Amino acid sequence: MKIAILGTKGIPATWGGIERHVEELASRFVRMGHDVTVYCRPYYTTSSDEFYNGIRIRKLPTIKLKNYDAITHTFLATLHLLNKDYDIVHYHAIGPAGLSIIPRLLGKKTVATVHGLDWQREKWGRRARTYLKLSERAVVWFPHATIAVSRFLKDYLEKKYKRPVNYIPSAVSDPVVLKPSAIRSYGLEGGDYILFVARLVPEKGCHFLIDAFKQLKTDKKLVVAGGSSHSDRYVNELRETANDRVVFTGYVYGDELHELYSNAYCYVQPSTIEGMPITLLEAVAYGRCVVASDIPPNLEVVKDTGVIFESKNVEDLRGALQSVIDNPDLAAELGRKTQAMGLAEYSYDSIAVKTAMLYAAVAAGRVGLIEEIDPVMSLAPKRGVG
């Protein structure tokens, strides 16, 4: 099959959970024998290479402003693909997927993945929220098949719009465990810091974490690994309120990120909004003890193997962190349990197979629900199609 993927910033992935999700799946589709194109934004994908890991990179311009970046790039990508012979056009995220009606009206088979309820994010103004709410409805009506990355999102969309939605979760790669090396430049030795990894936007809850951390009785540091996402004012406020034990690394990836996960004492996920948090899945894969807010997507990942606190409650978060710091044996045991559970359920190989099966069914005009697909149907590419 010929597959086009759009709505993402691009590949190879550096920062951004959706970008990692797309890269991992697209690489596996190529290994299955499919022809895959990912539409990329030039500020994110700076390489001039036409292919990456067998995936065709198609860079198109964008307006790099908060309200226009994703939608302008996706619109141009949509126009570009209309005269191409793609068997599947796959939109990622609610905002970009609002445009999926265009290729569908022109006879192309479309799929969309919902990674979160984007209209809830605090960075959006009234007009952007209105568009995203309309796109939320569109994402279950326009594509031939809709995917939700968490059971929470699937249940929410099906209940609200009375339309079938597939559950195919986000996933995590096997951990790359590394000893401290690059992270020593931040004054870190291993086991001496609490880790937070995310874009620095209000819904990730880093301000709650910093407030709680400053009240802890500990000599451990807090590592904040992430940077601005059209949120410079918020990032400046975080830096102003933090004390000298808070280490801001900016965006990290590759071996440096592997080192941070490998050597953290525990991982904290204080989000107020999530779809399926990939950074949380990564912490689980590394066997870190997880301290997470009690929102449904977090609970879906950690189940009963993490330490849970009430979302937005700084005192409850402080207490949860203090209990983990004061009980290292408990922290280690919870990390082991979380890792065993997570690696069994969230596998890129598994979700790539499920997604490819859904593609094949949609391309053949059969069904739009993974549950209705014959599990033994061939995943081989359709030769001569398109």
C-alpha positions as CSV (number, residue, x, y, z in Angstrom):
1,M,0.0,0.0,0.0
2,K,0.9,3.6,-0.5
3,I,0.4,5.5,2.8
4,A,0.5,9.3,3.4
5,I,0.9,10.5,7.0
6,L,0.3,14.2,7.9
7,G,-0.6,16.4,10.9
8,T,2.7,15.8,12.6
9,K,5.7,18.1,12.8
10,G,7.8,15.5,11.1
11,I,10.5,12.9,11.4
12,P,13.1,11.9,12.5
13,A,11.5,12.6,15.9
14,T,13.4,14.8,18.4
15,W,10.8,16.4,20.7
16,G,7.1,15.6,20.6
17,G,5.2,12.4,21.5
18,I,3.2,12.3,18.3
19,E,6.3,12.6,16.2
20,R,7.9,9.6,18.0
21,H,4.6,7.6,17.5
22,V,4.6,8.3,13.8
23,E,8.3,7.5,13.3
24,E,8.0,4.2,15.0
25,L,4.9,3.1,13.1
26,A,6.1,4.4,9.7
27,S,9.4,2.5,10.1
28,R,7.5,-0.7,10.8
29,F,5.2,-0.1,7.8
30,V,8.2,0.2,5.6
31,R,9.6,-3.1,6.9
32,M,6.2,-4.7,6.1
33,G,6.8,-3.7,2.5
34,H,4.6,-0.6,2.3
35,D,5.4,2.8,0.6
36,V,5.2,5.5,3.3
37,T,5.4,9.3,3.0
38,V,5.4,11.6,6.0
39,Y,4.7,15.3,5.5
40,C,7.1,17.4,7.6
41,R,7.6,21.0,8.6
42,P,10.9,22.5,7.5
43,Y,11.8,24.0,10.9
44,Y,11.5,20.6,12.6
45,T,12.9,18.3,9.9
46,T,16.0,20.1,8.9
47,S,17.7,17.3,7.0
48,S,17.9,17.6,3.2
49,D,17.6,13.8,2.7
50,E,14.6,12.5,0.8
51,F,14.3,9.3,2.8
52,Y,14.8,8.4,6.5
53,N,14.7,4.7,7.5
54,G,13.0,4.0,4.2
55,I,10.3,6.6,4.8
56,R,9.9,9.3,2.2
57,I,10.1,12.8,3.7
58,R,8.0,15.5,2.1
59,K,8.8,19.0,3.4
60,L,6.2,21.7,2.8
61,P,6.1,25.3,4.2
62,T,4.1,26.4,7.2
63,I,3.3,29.6,9.1
64,K,5.2,29.1,12.3
65,L,2.7,30.8,14.6
66,K,0.7,29.1,17.4
67,N,-2.7,29.4,15.7
68,Y,-1.5,28.7,12.2
69,D,1.4,26.2,12.3
70,A,-0.4,22.9,12.2
71,I,-3.4,23.9,10.1
72,T,-1.5,25.7,7.4
73,H,1.0,22.9,7.0
74,T,-1.7,20.2,7.0
75,F,-3.8,22.2,4.4
76,L,-0.8,22.4,2.1
77,A,0.0,18.8,2.6
78,T,-3.7,17.9,1.9
79,L,-3.6,19.8,-1.4
80,H,-0.3,18.2,-2.3
81,L,-1.5,14.6,-1.9
82,L,-4.8,15.0,-3.8
83,N,-3.1,14.2,-7.1
84,K,-1.1,11.3,-5.7
85,D,-2.1,7.7,-5.8
86,Y,-2.1,7.0,-2.0
87,D,-4.2,4.1,-0.8
88,I,-4.4,5.5,2.7
89,V,-4.2,9.1,4.0
90,H,-3.7,9.2,7.7
91,Y,-4.2,12.4,9.8
92,H,-2.8,12.7,13.3
93,A,-4.4,15.0,15.9
94,I,-7.9,16.5,16.0
95,G,-7.0,19.9,14.5
96,P,-5.3,18.6,11.3
97,A,-8.0,15.8,11.0
98,G,-10.7,18.5,10.5
99,L,-9.3,18.7,6.9
100,S,-9.8,15.0,6.3
101,I,-13.1,15.7,4.5
102,I,-11.2,17.1,1.5
103,P,-9.5,13.9,0.4
104,R,-12.5,11.8,1.3
105,L,-14.8,13.9,-0.9
106,L,-12.3,13.2,-3.7
107,G,-12.4,9.5,-3.2
108,K,-9.3,8.8,-1.1
109,K,-9.5,6.4,1.9
110,T,-8.8,8.3,5.1
111,V,-7.9,7.4,8.7
112,A,-7.5,9.7,11.7
113,T,-5.9,9.3,15.1
114,V,-7.0,11.2,18.1
115,H,-4.1,11.8,20.5
116,G,-5.9,14.1,22.9
117,L,-8.8,16.5,23.4
118,D,-6.8,19.5,22.0
119,W,-9.5,22.1,22.6
120,Q,-9.0,21.7,26.3
121,R,-5.4,22.9,26.2
122,E,-4.9,26.3,27.9
123,K,-2.8,27.8,25.2
124,W,-5.7,28.1,22.7
125,G,-7.8,31.2,22.4
126,R,-11.6,31.3,21.8
127,R,-11.4,31.0,18.0
128,A,-8.9,28.2,18.0
129,R,-11.0,26.3,20.6
130,T,-14.1,26.7,18.5
131,Y,-12.3,25.2,15.5
132,L,-10.9,22.3,17.5
133,K,-14.3,21.5,18.9
134,L,-15.7,21.4,15.4
135,S,-12.7,19.2,14.4
136,E,-13.5,16.8,17.2
137,R,-16.8,16.1,15.7
138,A,-15.3,15.9,12.2
139,V,-12.7,13.4,13.3
140,V,-15.3,10.7,13.9
141,W,-17.5,11.6,11.0
142,F,-15.2,12.4,8.0
143,P,-12.5,9.6,8.0
144,H,-13.3,6.1,7.0
145,A,-11.9,4.9,10.4
146,T,-11.0,6.7,13.6
147,I,-8.4,5.6,16.1
148,A,-8.1,6.7,19.7
149,V,-4.9,6.1,21.6
150,S,-6.5,5.5,24.9
151,R,-9.6,3.7,26.1
152,F,-10.6,7.0,27.8
153,L,-10.6,8.8,24.5
154,K,-12.5,5.9,22.7
155,D,-15.2,5.9,25.4
156,Y,-15.5,9.7,25.3
157,L,-15.8,10.0,21.5
158,E,-18.2,7.0,21.2
159,K,-20.5,8.2,24.0
160,K,-20.6,11.8,22.7
161,Y,-20.9,11.2,19.0
162,K,-22.5,7.7,18.8
163,R,-19.9,6.6,16.3
164,P,-17.5,3.6,16.4
165,V,-13.9,4.4,17.3
166,N,-10.9,2.0,17.3
167,Y,-8.7,1.7,20.3
168,I,-5.0,1.3,19.3
169,P,-2.8,2.7,22.0
170,S,0.4,4.7,21.9
171,A,3.4,2.5,22.6
172,V,6.9,2.4,23.8
173,S,10.2,1.0,22.5
174,D,12.4,-1.2,24.5
175,P,14.5,0.9,27.0
176,V,18.1,1.9,26.1
177,V,19.7,1.7,29.6
178,L,22.8,3.9,29.9
179,K,25.0,4.9,32.8
180,P,25.4,8.6,33.7
181,S,27.7,10.4,31.2
182,A,26.2,13.4,29.4
183,I,23.9,14.2,32.3
184,R,26.9,14.8,34.5
185,S,27.1,18.2,32.9
186,Y,23.9,19.1,34.8
187,G,25.5,17.9,38.1
188,L,23.6,14.6,38.1
189,E,25.1,11.3,39.2
190,G,22.2,8.9,39.0
191,G,19.5,8.3,41.6
192,D,19.8,11.8,42.8
193,Y,17.0,13.5,40.9
194,I,13.2,13.4,40.2
195,L,12.4,13.5,36.5
196,F,9.7,15.3,34.5
197,V,9.7,15.2,30.7
198,A,7.2,17.1,28.6
199,R,6.5,20.2,26.6
200,L,6.4,23.2,29.0
201,V,2.8,24.1,28.6
202,P,0.3,24.7,31.4
203,E,-1.7,21.4,31.0
204,K,1.4,19.4,31.7
205,G,1.3,20.7,35.3
206,C,5.0,21.6,35.8
207,H,4.0,24.6,37.9
208,F,2.2,22.3,40.4
209,L,5.3,20.1,40.4
210,I,7.7,22.9,41.1
211,D,5.5,24.3,43.9
212,A,5.3,20.8,45.5
213,F,9.1,20.1,45.0
214,K,10.1,23.3,46.9
215,Q,8.3,21.9,50.0
216,L,10.0,18.5,50.0
217,K,12.5,17.4,52.6
218,T,15.1,16.0,50.3
219,D,18.5,16.8,48.8
220,K,17.4,15.4,45.5
221,K,17.1,17.6,42.4
222,L,14.2,18.1,40.1
223,V,15.1,17.7,36.4
224,V,12.6,19.5,34.0
225,A,13.4,18.1,30.5
226,G,11.4,20.1,28.0
227,G,11.0,23.4,26.3
228,S,8.5,26.0,25.0
229,S,5.7,25.1,22.6
230,H,4.4,28.6,21.8
231,S,4.5,29.1,25.6
232,D,7.6,31.4,26.3
233,R,5.7,33.4,29.0
234,Y,4.8,30.2,30.9
235,V,8.4,28.9,30.7
236,N,9.8,32.2,32.1
237,E,7.3,32.0,35.0
238,L,8.5,28.4,35.8
239,R,12.1,29.6,35.8
240,E,11.3,32.5,38.1
241,T,9.5,30.4,40.7
242,A,12.0,27.5,40.7
243,N,14.8,27.3,43.2
244,D,18.4,26.3,42.6
245,R,17.7,22.6,42.9
246,V,15.5,22.6,39.8
247,V,17.5,21.8,36.6
248,F,16.0,23.0,33.3
249,T,17.6,21.0,30.4
250,G,15.5,22.2,27.5
251,Y,14.4,19.6,25.0
252,V,16.5,16.5,25.1
253,Y,16.5,13.3,23.0
254,G,18.7,10.4,22.0
255,D,21.3,9.2,24.5
256,E,20.9,12.1,26.8
257,L,17.2,11.3,27.2
258,H,18.0,7.6,27.6
259,E,20.4,8.5,30.4
260,L,17.8,10.7,32.2
261,Y,15.3,7.9,32.2
262,S,17.8,5.3,33.1
263,N,19.1,7.0,36.2
264,A,16.1,8.9,37.6
265,Y,15.0,8.1,41.2
266,C,11.4,8.4,40.1
267,Y,9.3,10.0,37.4
268,V,6.4,12.5,37.9
269,Q,3.5,13.1,35.5
270,P,1.4,16.0,37.0
271,S,-0.7,16.6,33.8
272,T,-4.2,17.9,33.9
273,I,-4.9,16.8,30.3
274,E,-3.6,13.9,28.3
275,G,-4.5,11.6,25.5
276,M,-2.0,8.8,26.1
277,P,1.2,10.2,27.6
278,I,4.1,8.7,25.7
279,T,6.7,10.1,28.2
280,L,4.8,8.3,30.9
281,L,5.0,5.1,28.9
282,E,8.7,5.6,28.5
283,A,9.2,6.0,32.2
284,V,7.3,2.8,32.7
285,A,9.5,1.0,30.2
286,Y,12.6,2.1,32.1
287,G,11.2,0.7,35.4
288,R,10.9,4.1,37.1
289,C,8.6,4.5,40.0
290,V,5.8,6.7,38.7
291,V,4.0,9.5,40.6
292,A,1.0,10.6,38.5
293,S,-2.1,12.7,38.7
294,D,-5.4,10.9,38.8
295,I,-6.6,11.8,35.4
296,P,-8.0,8.8,33.4
297,P,-5.2,8.5,30.8
298,N,-2.6,8.4,33.5
299,L,-4.5,5.8,35.5
300,E,-5.0,3.8,32.4
301,V,-1.2,3.5,32.0
302,V,0.0,2.9,35.6
303,K,-3.1,1.1,36.9
304,D,-2.3,0.1,40.5
305,T,1.5,0.1,40.1
306,G,2.1,3.9,40.7
307,V,1.6,6.5,43.3
308,I,-1.4,8.6,42.5
309,F,-2.3,12.1,43.7
310,E,-5.3,14.4,43.1
311,S,-4.8,16.5,39.9
312,K,-3.9,20.2,40.6
313,N,-3.5,19.5,44.3
314,V,0.0,20.7,45.3
315,E,-0.2,19.4,48.8
316,D,-1.3,15.9,47.7
317,L,1.5,15.9,45.2
318,R,4.0,16.9,47.8
319,G,2.8,14.1,50.1
320,A,3.1,11.5,47.2
321,L,6.6,12.6,46.4
322,Q,7.7,12.6,50.0
323,S,6.4,9.1,50.5
324,V,8.3,7.8,47.5
325,I,11.5,9.6,48.6
326,D,11.2,8.3,52.2
327,N,10.7,4.7,51.0
328,P,13.3,3.7,48.4
329,D,12.4,0.0,48.6
330,L,8.8,0.8,47.8
331,A,9.9,3.0,44.9
332,A,12.1,0.3,43.5
333,E,9.4,-2.4,43.8
334,L,6.7,-0.2,42.2
335,G,9.1,0.5,39.3
336,R,9.6,-3.2,38.7
337,K,5.9,-3.9,38.7
338,T,5.1,-1.0,36.4
339,Q,7.8,-2.0,33.9
340,A,6.5,-5.6,33.7
341,M,3.0,-4.4,33.1
342,G,3.8,-1.7,30.6
343,L,6.2,-3.6,28.3
344,A,3.6,-6.4,28.0
345,E,0.8,-4.1,26.9
346,Y,2.3,-1.2,24.9
347,S,4.4,-2.6,22.1
348,Y,5.0,-0.7,18.8
349,D,5.2,-4.0,16.9
350,S,1.7,-4.9,18.1
351,I,0.1,-1.6,17.3
352,A,1.8,-1.4,13.9
353,V,0.3,-4.7,13.0
354,K,-3.2,-3.6,14.2
355,T,-2.9,-0.3,12.3
356,A,-1.8,-2.0,9.1
357,M,-4.7,-4.4,9.4
358,L,-7.0,-1.4,9.7
359,Y,-5.4,0.2,6.7
360,A,-5.9,-2.9,4.6
361,A,-9.5,-3.2,5.5
362,V,-10.2,0.5,4.9
363,A,-8.4,0.4,1.5
364,A,-10.5,-2.6,0.5
365,G,-13.7,-0.8,1.5
366,R,-14.7,-3.5,4.1
367,V,-14.8,-2.1,7.6
368,G,-13.7,0.7,9.8
369,L,-13.4,-1.2,13.1
370,I,-10.4,-3.3,14.1
371,E,-12.6,-5.6,16.1
372,E,-14.3,-6.7,12.8
373,I,-11.2,-7.5,11.0
374,D,-10.2,-11.1,10.4
375,P,-7.0,-11.5,12.6
376,V,-5.4,-13.8,10.0
377,M,-5.9,-11.5,7.1
378,S,-2.7,-10.9,5.1
379,L,-0.6,-7.8,5.9
380,A,1.3,-8.1,2.7
381,P,1.3,-4.9,0.5
382,K,-1.1,-4.9,-2.3
383,R,1.1,-5.1,-5.4
384,G,0.1,-2.9,-8.3
385,V,-2.4,-0.8,-6.3
386,G,-2.5,3.0,-6.8
